[in-house]
């Protein structure tokens, strides 16, 4: 262990990354006390994480490890990469422990850590599937067997465990595993396997292991895996042209693979500054965000290969939009934000959190969506677990990490990326100065945000002016109107000699907004989606029982007003307004196509329409759901 | 062989089926002499069929059979059901031989027949994959290995070979195979396997074998397979509820499986009259046609599992619409037409032939589409062959069978189902009366059709008034206006004492028509498709190079006129008219979504638009293609 590495629970530790613009704030330096995120994080700690551990036990995932370490003589159960679910769970538990330590959680963490560590082979190998009769197959099918993906998730868990507990035992296991990987993968001329894993993940893990230990060979190995790769992962299809990462100008193929890869590349870039990686990342980000992003922030439209489609291929009802892909996008944008310090990454991070990650989890924290459609007939429901259970522990670790996303630090300054009631105690990197902030707000339900500086000093506060707030944002600093224009989609820099008790007051108006999509997006043609503040809305049958949602047409003049309903869906602002319903057209009986005539459509009648936040859908009686509403 | 079975080349022989309304006309009783189909059939005989045989040889498909019969000691090559491609090819060749015998074709047929027959096992089993080390696996995985599917294609080929050549050798091979299947599959209480194949096909084959031999046990076995089945085939997904055929009220799952199954059930129904099968078939047909049919006639929208989607799930660019599924729909509608004598089945058969089957084949007869999208960016191109090569020989056998679809007979009457220049000599079933007809028309390019009765007599002619001709159809019989109203989508019955030389003249106006789709079909919202006569049109970039097809908007008033271009695409009527092009909206740069405003869109400019028949797309320089055009 090199002396200058500090043991604090930071997620993606760019504190010493030479090419990162922003540095991280440890997750235990931020205390959320809001009514939106913190209750979810409490459910995550108290219900989701213990329940997931039970699933891991009951589905044989931990028994597979006991089998591998010789403690149990049983057949391997489930999918060959199931260890990764245990690793991701352990990472979630470690981050949860960092902010809210408890003896029960510590006991579960110790148990899982023990079962994992005990199955390590003498040469460092660690994967319960490839033991005994399967030992000879280790590393022989990196394209499909995901051994490096599983290893990466373990290494990330070990780093989280080390940073959250200060204990080095799992980190040592991870270093032995990483050493074995370095011995196995490398240039062909060294007699090593010159190939990358079908599922990216190891790249991120090795950079974080480098950051935790200071050992540059882990960084070098991550660079090797980036350089040697052809394709973006899991591209087992003739339709994809496989080429080195630097040559891509778009996201392609399996969505989770793609954003796990771009996350790892961003990690490498933060350490190396390689301009060719930066150029490729920016091109790829532009393509994803301007051509392949759902209005939810979700990505990966195709069921076939869980993949990105062509540009503008964004079907609503048949959207795949895996929960893990949205989480991968959060991971990537979190890293891009640290790299560039540009608010557009924080904008997308926030939007994706609320509207693409959160829908993946039920309000009770006990069931999950794998796919997240934007329209449904009422049959798509969350499930308690999956045979391929990647999404549940991924959601848990993201919620556990969440406080680490709220703030960053730059030169003599604090960046406020996300808004929620709570407080933070933030160490500025250069001078050891500590900034204490308290935030009061009902965000995301209300756009009034008050940040109180509890400790004086000369530093900057960068407040994010969300891109969604296109009009009317205003800012007061210590009772005075902020002098500069506020640009949506940027950080407002407030630099002054702060007095303890100084208050910053940001007002972000939250009228209901009507979005339209690019005309090349065929599925959303002639339709609008409703948003309010950072939240996307949808219409559910249970609130609108009197008509078929497909017959709904919004007029341009319709006005939607928000009102907080404390009893509904754990407390949400609903949107209400008037809309038209087109009655069934008898001309369509027993027809799917007909000659277009100028004959007027049947006269619509007016109805009251209620919309709820999309993240909360499918938590009540099953029924139709629709995000994109027909519009006049 | 029972004496009353006649050896004539009929496709789906309902001549003695007690519950069929119509009886078939042998394919060699019809001579097409038109400029549309007959040149395609000539290419099929002279180029496609010989070239496909070469592919069968070069890809090891026939060598697999030589291996199974001990002639070659080589490894099995390709997919386990590859024999079926040889069988389908043989069926195609046999039907081609029936209308156009040639020594070269006879030689190829004999060669293939020999290689197939020689690999039959002593117990009747016939499948090149399951020999030697795989023998023990025979019939152990009917859900996925498709042995009965392969067997069914062989039996169909053997029946075609028998009916086309009069030779019984292959038919005897088929009977031995069918006997082995009967010994193996049946009620569990008889110690047999009580299960159906994952891929339907054997049902049709056994009914035709029954019709060719008079052996009722083949029909009984087909009934058994219909009764024992759960699901519609290949439903290897949790998302499908598996249940007996009679309980379905919709098409579901793998599209080819579904329509092969309904075809086989229709065959069983024609023999048994089981009313529960009829009810199910009618419900399923209604669902397919009114909720799940592309405007091309294509079916099966999902790439995932090559399956039907939900109702109205009909994406254009991401349409799967396998060529084989369209062929399966033709097979089913051909059988339903024979069963019910209802013109709606002939309407769909014609529409599917022109607009969903034909696009699967290049104009030169040498390359094929597996998937048939309704919009493309220019990257989807036909291929010369496939690893899974189901489509190419399926197209070949359909073209070879085609004359058999043009006419049927009913009590004392001839049904004219399809229109093309040519002649026919049709035996009426009851009295042995022979009707000779000559048709003169430029159909499908022109709707003037003259049918001359060459031999007098007292019989009815049922002329199909196509459903597409909603207005203006007129009919003259022997120079006099037909007395009854013509109903589009029905047969006009003309019954009289015919004199040789009597002429029937049907006029079907062919203005360009603008179709709209049901409002629940999200992908076609605000769009129109162009048709003329029975043909669907599309717009290709190569004819419209000056703009992005996605920027095209058709006004309601735009008038399209057709003109025949003899040099273009082997001679087609193109549609030309004026349309608008919306210039790129700068407000969409670097945006995928934006707040909807009332601001006017940039002013469009007017362009000349050229549309070509959809079947002919992708035969010139690659570029964008679009069926559904934005409409004001």
Boltz contact constraints between the chains, C-beta under 6 A:
constraints:
  - contact:
      token1: [A, 290]
      token2: [B, 590]
      max_distance: 6.0
  - contact:
      token1: [A, 290]
      token2: [B, 592]
      max_distance: 6.0
  - contact:
      token1: [A, 293]
      token2: [B, 592]
      max_distance: 6.0
  - contact:
      token1: [A, 295]
      token2: [B, 593]
      max_distance: 6.0
  - contact:
      token1: [A, 303]
      token2: [B, 304]
      max_distance: 6.0
  - contact:
      token1: [A, 304]
      token2: [B, 303]
      max_distance: 6.0
  - contact:
      token1: [A, 304]
      token2: [B, 304]
      max_distance: 6.0
  - contact:
      token1: [A, 315]
      token2: [B, 315]
      max_distance: 6.0
  - contact:
      token1: [A, 513]
      token2: [B, 595]
      max_distance: 6.0
  - contact:
      token1: [A, 514]
      token2: [B, 596]
      max_distance: 6.0
  - contact:
      token1: [A, 515]
      token2: [B, 593]
      max_distance: 6.0
  - contact:
      token1: [A, 516]
      token2: [B, 596]
      max_distance: 6.0
  - contact:
      token1: [A, 517]
      token2: [B, 593]
      max_distance: 6.0
  - contact:
      token1: [A, 518]
      token2: [B, 588]
      max_distance: 6.0
  - contact:
      token1: [A, 518]
      token2: [B, 592]
      max_distance: 6.0
  - contact:
      token1: [A, 520]
      token2: [B, 550]
      max_distance: 6.0
  - contact:
      token1: [A, 522]
      token2: [B, 523]
      max_distance: 6.0
  - contact:
      token1: [A, 523]
      token2: [B, 522]
      max_distance: 6.0
  - contact:
      token1: [A, 525]
      token2: [B, 525]
      max_distance: 6.0
  - contact:
      token1: [A, 525]
      token2: [B, 526]
      max_distance: 6.0
  - contact:
      token1: [A, 526]
      token2: [B, 525]
      max_distance: 6.0
  - contact:
      token1: [A, 526]
      token2: [B, 526]
      max_distance: 6.0
  - contact:
      token1: [A, 528]
      token2: [B, 596]
      max_distance: 6.0
  - contact:
      token1: [A, 550]
      token2: [B, 520]
      max_distance: 6.0
  - contact:
      token1: [A, 588]
      token2: [B, 518]
      max_distance: 6.0
  - contact:
      token1: [A, 590]
      token2: [B, 290]
      max_distance: 6.0
  - contact:
      token1: [A, 592]
      token2: [B, 290]
      max_distance: 6.0
  - contact:
      token1: [A, 592]
      token2: [B, 293]
      max_distance: 6.0
  - contact:
      token1: [A, 592]
      token2: [B, 518]
      max_distance: 6.0
  - contact:
      token1: [A, 593]
      token2: [B, 295]
      max_distance: 6.0
  - contact:
      token1: [A, 593]
      token2: [B, 515]
      max_distance: 6.0
  - contact:
      token1: [A, 593]
      token2: [B, 517]
      max_distance: 6.0
  - contact:
      token1: [A, 595]
      token2: [B, 513]
      max_distance: 6.0
  - contact:
      token1: [A, 596]
      token2: [B, 514]
      max_distance: 6.0
  - contact:
      token1: [A, 596]
      token2: [B, 516]
      max_distance: 6.0
  - contact:
      token1: [A, 596]
      token2: [B, 528]
      max_distance: 6.0
